[in-house]
């Protein structure tokens, strides 16, 4: 077990000592915000947001004085709120249909309307306002808690704006891309949040992760060496990518473990739904690095479901442009768990998206110096996958699970060709999903 993941702070899901939020109960308990009656939708979200922001301010106040804020890699290419509004309007019928079915498809049959919906969620996570977060850090370190909380609210303004346009609620759960897990130096944590229905009587949650947008996140991308989780109750004890694993399951000082916060949030949301609500369905999504995070998150939710019966339904996983993140042991356990679960796992690959062929990576892929030699092909993708295109219908991709795909098939030149890099962008994924849904291109 790595130093960044001490035994005292591990996710406790063992039969001997399950945490409160994993114990089935006929009564609804309230873990952090005790109440005598269920909250309205507005009060529920305000209640949870205040608690999360207070803990976030505490976490920001602990950032070292030598911290240097990392700017967006290419701010000119960011998708805007206005872009997402246009995208949504163009697919309004499909978007509404996904909401009507709680973004939950039939087992083993991909629903391309849900794919569109979850891509929009994944893309919205890039709307985080980094300048407002920097102001929140400065205020938190100066002890101005109220001002720091206001800056954090502003950091989510654009995400909240698109959520309101969608008729949904949004909540940031983890915002850790300025923070390094205990015992680590080269990686940072995830940014993730939850989109939810405004009608609490017909609830769903979408757990969405942001992909790489700041230079600080490159370390998490590049820390690809395999690492065993060290505990059979965490991702089945399989070997997965060190950077993504430690970022999601490592300990961040007093803040604790991001995966814990995600679980607690789901259960808090569940606990505060009004009596008579339909079943809560939880799906998970992400693009690029966010796809790596959400795959591990969904995998852990699958394992929880195997360990203890839950009061909510684990729906589908949709990833876009995901690199490989685990060895065969992980992919095999993941496939077996999905087969027994209510939901399905869908990995979407656009055209010749270079990122989805990693790892392995050829030598000198990054800045001409990293890695020093070709990576061995030690990871395989999880099932199930489709390749999308702006000119052809989607096609199924053969499984890699249990296979040895052989040496790296890509060269630095091929990986970095402009069209392959474009194929990784959310905008190109959106256009291909229009084709998958039988819709014309965005005008």
C-alpha positions in Angstrom: 0.0 0.0 0.0 1.5 3.4 -0.9 2.4 6.0 1.7 -0.3 8.2 0.3 -2.9 5.7 1.2 -2.4 4.9 4.9 -4.3 2.0 6.4 -6.1 4.3 8.9 -7.7 6.2 6.1 -8.6 3.4 3.7 -12.1 3.1 2.4 -13.7 0.9 5.0 -16.0 -1.5 3.1 -15.0 -4.7 4.8 -17.6 -7.0 6.3 -16.1 -6.5 9.7 -16.5 -2.7 9.8 -18.6 -1.2 7.0 -19.0 2.6 7.2 -22.4 4.0 8.1 -23.2 5.0 4.5 -22.9 1.4 3.3 -25.2 -0.2 6.0 -28.7 -0.9 4.6 -31.4 0.5 6.7 -35.2 0.6 6.6 -35.1 4.2 7.9 -33.4 7.1 6.2 -30.5 8.5 8.3 -28.9 11.8 7.8 -25.1 11.7 8.1 -24.0 15.3 8.2 -27.2 17.4 8.0 -29.8 15.9 10.5 -33.4 16.8 9.6 -36.8 16.0 11.0 -38.5 16.2 7.6 -37.2 15.7 4.0 -35.9 18.8 2.3 -37.3 20.5 -0.8 -35.1 20.1 -3.9 -33.7 23.7 -3.5 -33.0 23.3 0.2 -31.5 19.9 -0.3 -28.9 21.2 -2.7 -28.2 24.4 -0.7 -27.7 22.2 2.4 -25.2 19.9 0.7 -23.4 22.7 -1.1 -22.7 24.7 2.0 -21.2 21.7 3.8 -19.0 20.8 0.8 -17.8 24.3 0.3 -16.9 24.7 4.0 -14.7 21.6 3.7 -13.2 22.8 0.4 -12.2 26.1 2.0 -10.5 24.2 4.8 -8.6 22.1 2.3 -7.5 25.2 0.3 -6.3 26.9 3.4 -3.7 24.1 3.8 -2.0 24.7 0.4 1.7 25.6 0.9 2.9 29.2 0.4 5.1 28.0 -2.4 2.1 27.0 -4.5 2.0 28.3 -8.1 -1.4 28.2 -9.8 -1.3 26.3 -13.1 -3.1 28.0 -16.1 -5.3 26.2 -18.6 -3.3 24.4 -21.3 -5.1 26.1 -24.2 -7.9 28.5 -22.9 -8.7 29.5 -26.5 -10.0 26.0 -27.2 -12.3 25.7 -24.2 -15.9 24.9 -24.9 -18.1 27.8 -23.6 -21.5 27.9 -21.9 -22.9 29.3 -25.1 -21.4 26.4 -27.1 -23.1 23.9 -24.8 -26.4 25.7 -25.0 -26.2 25.5 -28.8 -25.2 21.8 -28.7 -28.1 21.0 -26.3 -30.7 22.9 -28.4 -29.7 21.0 -31.4 -30.4 17.6 -29.6 -33.2 18.8 -27.3 -35.4 15.8 -28.1 -32.7 13.3 -27.4 -31.6 15.2 -24.3 -35.1 15.2 -22.9 -35.5 11.5 -23.7 -32.4 10.7 -21.7 -33.7 12.6 -18.7 -37.1 10.9 -18.9 -35.4 7.5 -18.6 -32.9 8.7 -15.9 -30.0 8.3 -18.3 -30.4 4.6 -17.8 -30.5 2.3 -20.8 -31.5 -1.4 -21.3 -28.9 -3.9 -20.1 -26.3 -4.6 -22.7 -27.8 -2.3 -25.4 -26.2 1.1 -25.9 -28.6 4.1 -26.0 -27.0 6.8 -28.1 -29.3 9.4 -26.5 -27.7 8.7 -23.2 -24.3 8.9 -24.8 -25.1 12.4 -26.0 -26.4 13.5 -22.6 -23.3 12.2 -20.7 -20.9 13.7 -23.2 -22.5 17.1 -22.5 -22.1 16.5 -18.7 -18.4 15.5 -19.2 -17.8 18.6 -21.3 -19.5 20.9 -18.8 -16.9 20.0 -16.2 -14.3 21.9 -18.3 -16.2 25.2 -17.4 -14.6 25.4 -14.0 -13.3 29.0 -13.5 -9.6 28.6 -12.5 -9.2 32.4 -11.8 -12.0 32.2 -9.2 -10.3 29.2 -7.6 -7.1 31.1 -7.3 -8.9 33.9 -5.5 -10.5 31.3 -3.2 -7.0 29.9 -2.4 -5.7 33.4 -1.5 -8.8 34.1 0.7 -8.7 30.8 2.4 -5.0 31.1 3.3 -5.7 34.6 4.6 -8.4 33.2 6.9 -11.3 34.9 5.0 -13.6 31.9 5.0 -16.8 33.7 3.8 -14.9 35.4 0.9 -13.3 32.1 -0.1 -16.7 30.4 -0.1 -18.0 33.1 -2.4 -15.1 32.7 -4.8 -15.8 28.9 -4.9 -19.4 29.7 -5.7 -18.2 31.9 -8.6 -15.8 29.1 -9.8 -18.9 27.0 -10.5 -21.0 29.8 -12.1 -20.7 28.6 -15.6 -21.4 24.9 -14.7 -24.4 26.0 -12.7 -25.5 28.2 -15.6 -25.6 25.3 -18.0 -27.1 23.0 -15.4 -29.9 25.6 -15.0 -30.3 25.7 -18.8 -30.7 21.9 -18.7 -33.3 22.1 -15.9 -30.9 20.3 -13.6 -29.0 20.9 -10.4 -25.2 20.8 -10.1 -22.9 20.2 -7.1 -19.1 20.2 -7.0 -18.0 17.2 -4.9 -14.1 17.2 -5.3 -12.0 20.1 -6.5 -8.4 19.0 -5.9 -6.4 19.9 -9.0 -4.4 22.3 -6.8 -3.7 19.7 -4.2 -1.3 16.7 -4.1 -2.1 13.5 -2.2 -0.1 12.8 1.0 3.2 11.3 0.2 3.1 12.2 -3.5 4.8 15.0 -5.5 4.0 14.5 -9.2 0.2 14.1 -9.3 -2.9 16.1 -8.3 -6.4 15.2 -7.4 -9.6 15.2 -9.5 -12.3 17.7 -10.1 -15.7 16.0 -10.1 -19.3 17.0 -9.5 -22.9 15.7 -9.7 -25.7 16.6 -12.0 -29.2 15.8 -10.7 -32.8 16.1 -11.5 -34.7 19.0 -10.0 -37.6 16.8 -9.2 -36.5 14.9 -6.1 -39.4 12.4 -6.6 -37.9 11.1 -9.8 -34.2 11.3 -9.0 -31.0 10.5 -10.8 -27.4 11.5 -10.3 -24.6 11.9 -12.9 -21.2 11.7 -11.3 -18.9 13.6 -13.8 -15.1 14.1 -13.9 -13.1 16.8 -15.7 -10.4 15.8 -18.1 -6.9 17.4 -18.4 -7.1 21.2 -18.8 -4.2 22.5 -16.6 -0.5 21.7 -16.7 -0.7 20.5 -13.1 -2.7 17.5 -14.3 -0.1 16.2 -16.7 1.7 14.5 -13.8 -1.5 12.4 -13.1 -1.7 11.5 -16.7 2.0 10.5 -17.0 2.3 8.5 -13.8 1.4 5.3 -15.7 3.4 2.6 -13.9 1.1 -0.1 -12.5 0.4 -0.2 -8.8 -1.6 -2.7 -6.8 -4.3 -1.2 -4.7 -3.0 -3.3 -1.8 -6.5 -4.2 -0.6 -8.9 -6.8 -2.1 -11.8 -4.5 -1.2 -10.4 -1.7 -3.3 -10.7 -2.3 -7.1 -10.4 -6.1 -6.3 -6.7 -5.5 -5.4 -5.8 -5.3 -9.1 -3.0 -3.4 -10.7 -4.0 0.0 -12.1 -2.3 3.2 -13.2 -0.5 4.9 -10.2 -1.4 8.5 -11.0 -5.2 8.0 -11.4 -5.4 5.6 -8.5 -3.6 7.7 -6.0 -5.5 10.9 -7.1 -8.8 9.2 -6.5 -8.0 6.9 -3.6 -5.1 8.7 -1.9 -5.5 10.9 1.2 -5.5 14.7 0.9 -4.7 15.8 4.5 -7.8 16.6 6.6 -9.9 16.4 3.4 -9.5 12.7 3.3 -10.1 10.4 0.3 -12.0 11.7 -2.8 -13.7 8.4 -3.4 -15.1 8.6 0.2 -16.6 12.0 -0.5 -18.3 10.7 -3.7 -19.8 7.8 -1.8 -20.9 10.0 1.1 -22.5 12.5 -1.3 -24.5 9.8 -3.1 -25.8 8.5 0.2 -26.6 12.0 1.6 -28.5 12.8 -1.5 -30.4 9.5 -1.2 -31.1 10.1 2.5 -32.7 13.4 1.9 -35.1 12.4 -0.9 -38.8 12.7 0.1 -40.8 9.6 1.0 -42.4 8.0 -2.0 -39.6 8.9 -4.4 -38.8 6.5 -7.2 -35.5 4.7 -7.2 -32.4 6.8 -7.4 -30.3 5.9 -10.4 -26.6 6.9 -10.4 -24.5 7.0 -13.6 -20.9 8.0 -14.1 -19.1 9.8 -16.9 -15.9 11.6 -18.0 -13.7 12.6 -20.9 -10.0 11.9 -21.3 -8.4 12.0 -17.8 -11.9 12.3 -16.5 -12.7 9.0 -18.3 -9.9 7.4 -16.4 -11.2 8.7 -13.1 -14.8 7.8 -13.7 -13.8 4.2 -14.7 -12.1 3.6 -11.4 -15.0 5.3 -9.6 -17.5 3.2 -11.3 -15.4 0.1 -10.7 -15.4 0.8 -7.0 -19.1 1.4 -7.0 -19.5 -2.0 -8.7 -17.4 -3.6 -5.9 -19.4 -1.9 -3.2 -22.6 -3.3 -4.8 -21.0 -6.7 -4.6 -20.1 -6.2 -1.0 -23.2 -4.6 0.5 -26.7 -4.1 -0.9 -27.3 -0.4 -1.7 -30.4 1.6 -1.5 -29.9 3.1 -5.0 -29.4 1.7 -8.5 -25.9 1.8 -10.1 -26.8 2.8 -13.7 -24.5 3.1 -16.7 -20.9 4.2 -17.3 -20.1 6.3 -20.3 -16.5 7.3 -21.0 -15.1 9.3 -23.9 -11.5 9.3 -25.1 -10.2 7.1 -22.3 -6.6 5.9 -22.1 -6.0 2.4 -20.7 -5.7 2.5 -16.9 -5.4 -1.1 -15.7 -3.9 -4.6 -16.2 -5.9 -7.7 -17.2 -6.7 -8.4 -13.6 -8.6 -5.2 -13.3 -10.4 -5.5 -16.7 -11.4 -9.1 -15.9 -12.9 -8.2 -12.5 -14.6 -5.2 -14.0 -16.2 -7.3 -16.7 -17.4 -9.9 -14.2 -18.9 -7.2 -12.0 -20.7 -5.5 -14.8 -22.3 -8.7 -16.0 -24.0 -9.0 -12.6 -24.9 -5.4 -12.3 -28.0 -3.5 -13.4 -26.1 -1.0 -15.5 -23.7 -1.3 -18.4 -20.3 0.1 -19.3 -19.8 2.0 -22.5 -16.4 3.2 -23.8 -16.7 5.6 -26.7 -13.7 6.1 -29.1 -14.0 8.9 -31.8 -12.4 8.1 -35.1 -8.6 7.7 -34.5 -8.4 9.4 -31.1 -4.8 9.0 -30.2 -5.3 9.1 -26.4 -7.3 5.9 -26.5 -4.2 4.0 -27.7 -2.3 4.9 -24.5 -0.5 3.4 -22.7 1.8 2.1 -24.1 3.4 5.3 -25.3 6.4 5.5 -27.7 9.6 7.0 -26.4 9.9 10.8 -26.3 6.2 11.4 -26.7 6.1 14.3 -24.2 8.4 17.2 -24.6 10.8 14.9 -26.5 12.1 13.3 -23.2 9.3 11.2 -21.7 9.3 8.2 -21.6 12.9 7.4 -22.3 12.0 4.1 -23.9 8.9 2.6 -25.4 6.4 1.6 -22.8 5.6 -2.2 -22.8 1.9 -2.9 -23.4 0.9 -3.7 -19.9 -2.7 -2.4 -19.8 -5.9 -3.3 -21.6 -9.2 -1.4 -22.0 -12.4 -2.4 -20.2 -15.5 -3.6 -22.1 -17.6 -2.6 -23.9 -16.6 -0.2 -26.7 -17.8 1.5 -29.8 -15.9 3.6 -32.4 -17.9 6.6 -33.6 -17.4 8.7 -36.7 -18.7 11.8 -38.3 -19.3 10.0 -41.6 -20.1 6.4 -40.7 -22.5 4.7 -38.1 -20.9 3.5 -34.9 -19.1 0.1 -34.9 -18.4 -2.2 -32.0 -14.7 -2.6 -31.0 -13.4 -6.0 -30.1 -12.6 -6.7 -26.5 -9.0 -6.6 -25.2 -9.9 -8.3 -22.0 -7.8 -11.4 -21.4 -5.8 -10.7 -24.5 -2.2 -9.6 -25.2 -2.5 -7.0 -27.8 1.3 -6.9 -28.4 3.8 -4.0 -28.7 2.9 -0.3 -29.1 1.2 0.2 -32.4 1.7 4.0 -32.5 4.6 6.3 -33.3 5.1 9.7 -31.9 4.4 11.2 -35.3 1.2 9.3 -35.7 0.0 10.1 -32.2 0.6 13.8 -32.6 -0.9 14.2 -36.1 -3.4 17.1 -36.1 -6.4 15.1 -37.1 -5.8 12.5 -34.4 -5.5 15.2 -31.8 -8.7 16.8 -33.0 -10.5 13.4 -32.8 -9.9 13.6 -29.0 -11.8 16.9 -28.5 -15.3 17.0 -27.0 -16.5 19.0 -30.1 -15.5 16.1 -32.4 -17.1 13.6 -30.1 -20.3 15.6 -30.2 -20.3 15.7 -34.0 -19.8 11.9 -34.1 -22.6 11.3 -31.6 -24.9 13.3 -33.8 -24.2 10.8 -36.5 -24.8 7.9 -34.1 -28.2 9.4 -33.2 -29.1 9.8 -36.8 -29.0 13.6 -36.6 -27.6 16.2 -39.0 -24.5 18.2 -38.2 -24.6 21.3 -36.0 -25.1 24.4 -38.1 
